[in-house]
């Protein structure tokens, strides 16, 4: 393991690689997830070998080293995990007073310490970050992540409400922070944020968004403009969307990446691929390897504008996944839909549209949140996170009703950390029949 300089932190001269964006990050993330899957599959030897492979990569970002240590600890490799922890903690202790940037140094360092079980040290760095930039919503969200990992709900509530009460337009920040707090199970703090948002709503779409989230906590909601709510929601998050997902440990694109590798699709760039609900284009970098034409669609214009800046797509279009007439013309060889259907309950209309849009023999790859509660008779349920979970039986039965066969692959893995609390997701791959007999 090598602790190297992060270009974004050269002025701090820490020598630590706390936050890195390069082509190796996707590969390292994938290997970490594979190691976790091997742990779940009760294959400790392969998991240990994969962790060693990760540590041998060199120039390994500190957060990934900490995650590898966590996997080793779960495998009973306490001595190896402690050695990694000692190196990281001692180095962070040596340089913590020189860390300056709240977003790119203090919070990542605090996150590493939290992951390693160093609660007090993590909270100290998180507090330092928010004191440096108390008006920065991303920094506040990052600090809430730290507090979630070290299980301090009352402090999280105080931090969130202090930020909101100082904000002259608190509705969107209150919704955002409420969603984050819900995802980590801090429901009291989440409700405080959402009630504060409701008290400050000025438009019907704002009220609809807040009531939708309050409904996920069990409150009654009126039938307001849900379409407008979705557009406004994602438009408002577009610019900082990637950073927010990074704070939440988003793993949706990585699950798609891993599935493509498992199914051993060739990279001949011969497929017409649709990235359905592409957002800011998080999947575009690796999908280009498989595509002769890659088209991204999303409901949010502002999300599409961010995706366009990345230059990963051949074409982008505003599309409502539930309205077939809005889809781009022509059929596709593959449709990818990562971390999108969590905002829908019933999926029959969307699966029908996907089926109509695919060529015979085309592939559909999707991630959703995994519903494990057998008492959910509909097969899907809206949770306090503002997101739906779907059961395997619901997915397979709905696909069958639409005309798809049984999925070729359906597996479960972490979809996101949600600030230290893993959320299980489902990824499935199903192929439309090539011939109708």
C-alpha positions as CSV (number, residue, x, y, z in Angstrom):
1,X,0.0,0.0,0.0
2,X,1.3,3.4,-1.0
3,X,-0.1,6.6,0.3
4,X,0.4,9.1,-2.5
5,X,-0.3,12.8,-3.1
6,X,-3.7,13.8,-4.4
7,X,-3.5,16.5,-7.0
8,X,-6.5,18.3,-5.5
9,X,-4.6,18.6,-2.2
10,X,-1.1,19.6,-3.4
11,X,-1.2,22.8,-1.4
12,X,-1.8,20.9,1.8
13,X,1.4,18.8,1.2
14,X,0.0,15.9,3.1
15,X,1.3,13.1,0.9
16,X,-2.0,11.4,1.3
17,X,-4.3,10.2,-1.5
18,X,-7.6,11.0,0.1
19,X,-9.8,11.6,-3.0
20,X,-8.9,10.4,-6.4
21,X,-10.6,10.3,-9.8
22,X,-8.9,8.3,-12.4
23,X,-9.5,5.2,-14.6
24,X,-8.4,2.8,-11.8
25,X,-11.2,3.9,-9.3
26,X,-13.9,1.8,-11.1
27,X,-11.6,-1.2,-11.1
28,X,-10.7,-0.9,-7.5
29,X,-14.3,-0.3,-6.5
30,X,-15.3,-3.4,-8.4
31,X,-12.7,-5.5,-6.7
32,X,-13.8,-4.2,-3.2
33,X,-17.4,-5.2,-4.0
34,X,-16.3,-8.6,-5.3
35,X,-14.4,-9.2,-2.1
36,X,-17.5,-8.3,-0.1
37,X,-19.6,-10.7,-2.3
38,X,-17.1,-13.5,-1.6
39,X,-17.5,-12.9,2.1
40,X,-21.3,-13.1,1.8
41,X,-20.8,-16.3,-0.3
42,X,-18.7,-17.8,2.5
43,X,-15.6,-18.0,0.3
44,X,-13.0,-16.5,2.7
45,X,-9.9,-17.7,0.9
46,X,-10.8,-16.0,-2.4
47,X,-11.9,-12.9,-0.5
48,X,-8.5,-12.7,1.2
49,X,-6.6,-13.2,-2.0
50,X,-8.6,-10.5,-3.7
51,X,-7.9,-8.1,-0.8
52,X,-4.2,-8.8,-1.1
53,X,-4.5,-8.2,-4.9
54,X,-6.1,-4.8,-4.1
55,X,-3.4,-3.9,-1.6
56,X,-0.7,-4.9,-4.1
57,X,-2.0,-2.5,-6.7
58,X,0.2,0.3,-5.4
59,X,-0.7,4.0,-5.1
60,X,-3.9,2.8,-3.4
61,X,-6.2,5.6,-2.2
62,X,-6.5,5.7,1.5
63,X,-10.3,5.2,1.6
64,X,-9.9,2.0,-0.5
65,X,-7.2,0.8,1.8
66,X,-9.5,1.3,4.8
67,X,-12.3,-0.6,3.0
68,X,-9.9,-3.5,2.3
69,X,-9.0,-3.5,6.0
70,X,-12.7,-3.7,6.9
71,X,-13.2,-6.7,4.6
72,X,-10.1,-8.4,6.1
73,X,-11.4,-7.7,9.6
74,X,-14.8,-9.3,8.7
75,X,-12.8,-12.4,7.6
76,X,-11.1,-12.7,10.9
77,X,-7.8,-11.4,9.5
78,X,-7.4,-9.1,12.5
79,X,-3.6,-8.8,12.4
80,X,-3.6,-7.8,8.8
81,X,-6.4,-5.4,9.2
82,X,-4.8,-3.8,12.3
83,X,-1.5,-3.3,10.4
84,X,-3.3,-1.3,7.7
85,X,-5.3,0.6,10.3
86,X,-2.1,1.5,12.2
87,X,-0.4,2.8,9.1
88,X,-3.4,4.9,8.1
89,X,-4.2,6.3,11.6
90,X,-0.6,7.2,12.4
91,X,-0.2,9.0,9.0
92,X,-3.5,10.9,9.4
93,X,-2.5,11.8,13.0
94,X,0.8,13.1,11.7
95,X,-0.7,15.3,9.0
96,X,-4.2,16.1,10.2
97,X,-3.3,19.7,11.3
98,X,-2.2,20.4,7.7
99,X,-5.4,19.3,6.1
100,X,-7.2,22.4,4.7
101,X,-10.0,21.6,2.2
102,X,-13.2,20.5,4.0
103,X,-14.5,18.7,0.9
104,X,-11.3,17.1,-0.5
105,X,-9.2,16.5,2.6
106,X,-11.0,16.9,6.0
107,X,-14.2,14.9,5.2
108,X,-12.5,12.1,3.3
109,X,-10.0,11.7,6.2
110,X,-12.8,11.8,8.7
111,X,-14.7,9.2,6.7
112,X,-11.6,6.9,6.7
113,X,-11.3,7.3,10.5
114,X,-15.0,6.6,11.0
115,X,-14.7,3.4,8.8
116,X,-11.8,2.3,11.0
117,X,-13.8,2.8,14.2
118,X,-12.0,5.9,15.3
119,X,-15.2,7.8,16.3
120,X,-13.7,10.7,18.3
121,X,-11.0,11.5,15.8
122,X,-13.5,11.3,12.9
123,X,-15.9,13.6,14.6
124,X,-13.1,16.1,15.3
125,X,-12.1,16.3,11.7
126,X,-15.8,16.5,10.6
127,X,-16.4,19.3,13.0
128,X,-13.3,21.1,11.7
129,X,-14.7,20.8,8.1
130,X,-18.0,22.3,9.0
131,X,-16.5,25.1,11.0
132,X,-14.4,26.0,7.9
133,X,-17.4,26.1,5.5
134,X,-20.6,26.2,7.5
135,X,-22.6,27.4,4.5
136,X,-21.5,24.6,2.2
137,X,-24.3,22.1,1.8
138,X,-22.0,19.3,0.5
139,X,-19.8,19.8,3.6
140,X,-22.8,19.6,5.9
141,X,-24.0,16.4,4.1
142,X,-20.5,15.0,4.4
143,X,-20.4,15.7,8.1
144,X,-23.8,14.0,8.5
145,X,-22.2,11.0,6.8
146,X,-19.6,10.9,9.5
147,X,-22.1,11.3,12.3
148,X,-24.1,8.5,10.8
149,X,-21.2,6.1,10.7
150,X,-20.3,6.9,14.4
151,X,-24.0,6.8,15.3
152,X,-24.7,10.3,16.7
153,X,-28.3,11.1,15.7
154,X,-28.9,14.0,18.0
155,X,-25.8,15.8,16.9
156,X,-26.8,15.1,13.3
157,X,-30.2,16.7,13.9
158,X,-28.6,19.8,15.5
159,X,-26.1,20.2,12.6
160,X,-28.8,19.9,10.0
161,X,-31.2,22.3,11.7
162,X,-28.5,24.9,12.4
163,X,-27.6,24.9,8.7
164,X,-31.3,25.1,7.6
165,X,-32.2,28.0,9.9
166,X,-29.3,30.0,8.6
167,X,-30.4,29.4,5.0
168,X,-32.6,32.0,3.3
169,X,-34.2,29.4,0.9
170,X,-34.3,26.3,3.0
171,X,-36.8,24.1,1.2
172,X,-34.4,22.3,-1.2
173,X,-31.6,21.9,1.4
174,X,-34.2,20.6,3.9
175,X,-35.5,18.0,1.5
176,X,-31.9,16.9,0.6
177,X,-30.8,16.6,4.2
178,X,-34.0,15.0,5.2
179,X,-33.5,12.3,2.6
180,X,-30.0,11.7,3.7
181,X,-31.0,11.4,7.4
182,X,-33.8,9.1,6.5
183,X,-31.4,6.8,4.6
184,X,-29.3,6.3,7.7
185,X,-32.2,5.6,10.0
186,X,-32.1,9.0,11.7
187,X,-35.9,9.4,11.3
188,X,-36.4,11.9,14.0
189,X,-33.9,14.2,12.5
190,X,-35.3,13.6,9.0
191,X,-38.8,14.5,10.0
192,X,-37.6,17.7,11.6
193,X,-36.0,18.7,8.3
194,X,-39.1,17.7,6.3
195,X,-41.5,19.6,8.6
196,X,-39.2,22.6,8.4
197,X,-39.3,22.3,4.6
198,X,-43.1,22.0,4.5
199,X,-43.4,25.2,6.6
200,X,-41.4,27.1,4.1
201,X,-42.9,25.7,0.8
202,X,-43.9,28.4,-1.7
203,X,-45.1,26.3,-4.7
204,X,-47.2,23.2,-5.4
205,X,-44.3,21.2,-6.7
206,X,-42.3,22.0,-3.6
207,X,-45.3,20.9,-1.4
208,X,-45.7,17.7,-3.5
209,X,-42.1,16.8,-3.0
210,X,-42.2,17.3,0.7
211,X,-45.5,15.4,1.1
212,X,-44.1,12.6,-1.0
213,X,-41.3,12.2,1.5
214,X,-43.5,12.7,4.5
215,X,-45.8,9.9,3.0
216,X,-42.8,7.6,3.0
217,X,-42.7,8.2,6.8
218,X,-46.4,7.3,7.1
219,X,-48.0,10.8,6.8
220,X,-51.0,11.2,4.3
221,X,-50.2,12.9,1.0
222,X,-52.4,14.7,-1.5
223,X,-52.3,13.9,-5.3
224,X,-50.2,16.9,-6.3
225,X,-47.9,17.3,-9.3
226,X,-45.5,14.3,-8.9
227,X,-44.1,14.8,-12.4
228,X,-43.2,18.4,-11.7
229,X,-41.8,17.2,-8.4
230,X,-39.4,14.8,-10.0
231,X,-38.2,17.3,-12.6
232,X,-37.6,20.0,-10.0
233,X,-35.9,17.6,-7.7
234,X,-33.3,16.4,-10.1
235,X,-32.8,19.8,-11.7
236,X,-32.0,21.2,-8.3
237,X,-29.4,18.4,-7.6
238,X,-27.8,18.3,-11.1
239,X,-24.7,20.4,-10.5
240,X,-23.7,18.6,-7.2
241,X,-25.2,15.2,-8.0
242,X,-21.9,13.3,-8.6
243,X,-20.5,14.7,-5.3
244,X,-23.6,13.8,-3.4
245,X,-23.7,10.2,-4.7
246,X,-20.0,9.9,-3.8
247,X,-20.8,10.9,-0.2
248,X,-23.6,8.3,-0.2
249,X,-21.2,5.6,-1.5
250,X,-23.2,5.1,-4.6
251,X,-22.6,1.6,-6.1
252,X,-25.2,1.4,-8.9
253,X,-22.9,2.1,-11.9
254,X,-20.4,-0.4,-10.4
255,X,-23.0,-3.1,-10.2
256,X,-23.8,-2.6,-13.9
257,X,-20.0,-2.6,-14.7
258,X,-19.5,-5.9,-12.8
259,X,-22.6,-7.5,-14.4
260,X,-21.2,-6.7,-17.9
261,X,-17.9,-8.3,-16.9
262,X,-19.6,-11.4,-15.4
263,X,-21.7,-11.9,-18.6
264,X,-18.5,-11.6,-20.7
265,X,-20.0,-9.3,-23.3
266,X,-17.4,-8.6,-26.0
267,X,-16.2,-5.0,-26.3
268,X,-16.5,-4.8,-30.1
269,X,-18.5,-1.6,-30.0
270,X,-21.2,-3.0,-32.1
271,X,-24.3,-2.3,-30.0
272,X,-26.8,0.5,-29.9
273,X,-27.2,1.1,-26.2
274,X,-29.7,3.2,-24.3
275,X,-28.8,4.5,-20.8
276,X,-32.3,5.0,-19.4
277,X,-32.3,7.6,-16.7
278,X,-28.7,8.4,-17.4
279,X,-28.6,11.3,-15.0
280,X,-25.2,13.0,-15.1
281,X,-23.6,10.2,-17.1
282,X,-22.0,8.0,-14.4
283,X,-22.2,4.9,-16.6
284,X,-21.1,6.4,-19.9
285,X,-17.3,5.9,-19.4
286,X,-17.6,2.1,-19.4
287,X,-20.6,1.7,-21.6
288,X,-18.7,3.3,-24.5
289,X,-16.6,0.2,-24.6
290,X,-19.6,-1.8,-25.7
291,X,-21.4,0.7,-27.9
292,X,-21.4,1.8,-31.5
293,X,-23.9,4.3,-30.5
294,X,-24.6,5.3,-26.8
295,X,-27.8,7.4,-26.2
296,X,-28.6,8.8,-22.8
297,X,-32.1,9.8,-21.7
298,X,-33.4,11.5,-18.6
299,X,-36.3,13.5,-17.4
300,X,-34.1,16.3,-16.1
301,X,-32.7,18.8,-18.6
302,X,-30.1,20.0,-16.1
303,X,-28.9,16.5,-15.5
304,X,-28.6,16.0,-19.3
305,X,-26.6,19.3,-19.5
306,X,-24.1,17.9,-17.0
307,X,-23.9,14.6,-18.9
308,X,-23.3,16.5,-22.1
309,X,-20.2,18.2,-20.6
310,X,-18.7,14.8,-20.0
311,X,-18.9,14.1,-23.8
312,X,-19.6,10.4,-23.1
313,X,-22.8,10.0,-25.2
314,X,-23.4,10.2,-28.9
315,X,-26.9,11.6,-28.3
316,X,-28.9,12.9,-25.3
317,X,-32.7,13.3,-25.1
318,X,-35.3,14.4,-22.5
319,X,-37.5,11.3,-22.0
320,X,-40.2,10.2,-19.5
321,X,-39.5,6.4,-19.0
322,X,-43.2,5.9,-18.4
323,X,-44.2,7.4,-21.7
324,X,-43.2,5.3,-24.7
325,X,-43.8,8.1,-27.2
326,X,-41.0,10.2,-25.7
327,X,-38.3,7.5,-26.3
328,X,-35.7,8.0,-29.1
329,X,-36.6,6.5,-32.4
330,X,-35.4,3.0,-33.3
331,X,-34.7,-0.1,-31.3
332,X,-31.7,-0.9,-29.1
333,X,-29.4,-3.9,-28.5
334,X,-29.1,-3.1,-24.8
335,X,-30.9,-0.9,-22.2
336,X,-29.1,-0.1,-19.0
337,X,-31.1,1.4,-16.1
338,X,-29.0,2.1,-13.0
339,X,-30.5,3.4,-9.7
340,X,-33.5,4.9,-11.4
341,X,-36.5,2.5,-10.8
342,X,-36.1,3.2,-7.0
343,X,-38.3,6.2,-7.7
344,X,-41.1,4.1,-9.2
345,X,-43.5,1.7,-7.5
346,X,-45.2,-0.5,-10.1
347,X,-42.8,-1.2,-13.0
348,X,-45.1,-2.9,-15.5
349,X,-45.4,0.2,-17.7
350,X,-41.7,0.8,-17.8
351,X,-40.8,-2.8,-18.4
352,X,-43.3,-2.8,-21.3
353,X,-41.7,0.2,-22.8
354,X,-38.2,-1.3,-22.4
355,X,-39.5,-4.5,-24.1
356,X,-40.9,-2.5,-27.0
357,X,-37.7,-0.6,-27.4
358,X,-35.4,-3.6,-27.5
359,X,-34.4,-5.6,-30.5
360,X,-35.2,-9.3,-30.3
361,X,-32.2,-10.8,-28.5
362,X,-31.5,-7.4,-26.8
363,X,-30.4,-7.2,-23.2
364,X,-31.9,-5.3,-20.2
365,X,-29.7,-4.6,-17.2
366,X,-31.3,-3.0,-14.1
367,X,-30.6,-2.2,-10.5
368,X,-33.2,-1.6,-7.8
369,X,-33.3,-1.7,-4.0
370,X,-34.0,-5.2,-2.7
371,X,-37.2,-5.8,-0.8
372,X,-36.8,-8.6,1.7
373,X,-39.9,-8.3,3.7
374,X,-42.3,-11.1,2.8
375,X,-45.3,-9.1,4.3
376,X,-45.0,-6.6,1.4
377,X,-47.7,-8.3,-0.7
378,X,-47.5,-5.9,-3.6
379,X,-43.8,-6.7,-4.1
380,X,-42.8,-3.1,-3.7
381,X,-42.9,-0.5,-1.0
382,X,-42.0,3.2,-0.5
383,X,-39.6,3.7,2.4
384,X,-38.6,6.7,4.5
385,X,-35.7,7.3,2.2
386,X,-38.1,8.4,-0.5
387,X,-37.2,5.3,-2.5
388,X,-39.0,2.1,-3.4
389,X,-37.7,-1.4,-2.8
390,X,-38.8,-4.3,-5.1
391,X,-38.8,-8.0,-4.3
392,X,-37.2,-10.6,-6.6
393,X,-40.6,-12.3,-7.1
394,X,-42.2,-9.1,-8.1
395,X,-39.4,-8.4,-10.7
396,X,-39.5,-11.9,-12.2
397,X,-43.3,-12.1,-12.4
398,X,-43.6,-8.6,-13.9
399,X,-40.9,-9.3,-16.5
400,X,-42.7,-12.6,-17.3
401,X,-46.1,-10.8,-17.7
402,X,-44.5,-8.4,-20.1
403,X,-42.9,-11.1,-22.3
404,X,-39.4,-11.4,-20.9
405,X,-38.0,-14.8,-19.9
406,X,-36.4,-15.6,-16.5
407,X,-33.4,-13.3,-15.9
408,X,-30.0,-14.8,-16.9
409,X,-28.5,-13.2,-13.8
410,X,-30.1,-11.8,-10.6
411,X,-27.8,-11.1,-7.7
412,X,-27.8,-8.9,-4.6
413,X,-25.0,-6.6,-3.4
414,X,-24.5,-3.3,-1.7
415,X,-26.2,-0.6,-3.7
416,X,-24.9,2.3,-1.5
417,X,-23.5,2.8,1.9
418,X,-25.9,5.6,2.9
419,X,-23.2,7.0,5.2
420,X,-22.1,3.9,6.8
421,X,-25.3,1.9,6.6
422,X,-25.2,-0.6,3.7
423,X,-28.4,-0.8,1.5
424,X,-28.8,-4.0,-0.3
425,X,-29.6,-3.8,-4.0
426,X,-30.6,-6.2,-6.8
427,X,-29.0,-6.2,-10.2
428,X,-30.6,-8.4,-12.9
429,X,-29.9,-9.0,-16.6
430,X,-32.5,-10.4,-18.8
431,X,-32.5,-11.1,-22.6
432,X,-35.5,-10.5,-24.8
433,X,-36.3,-13.6,-26.7
434,X,-34.7,-13.6,-30.2
435,X,-37.6,-15.6,-31.7
436,X,-41.2,-15.7,-30.8
437,X,-42.5,-19.3,-31.3
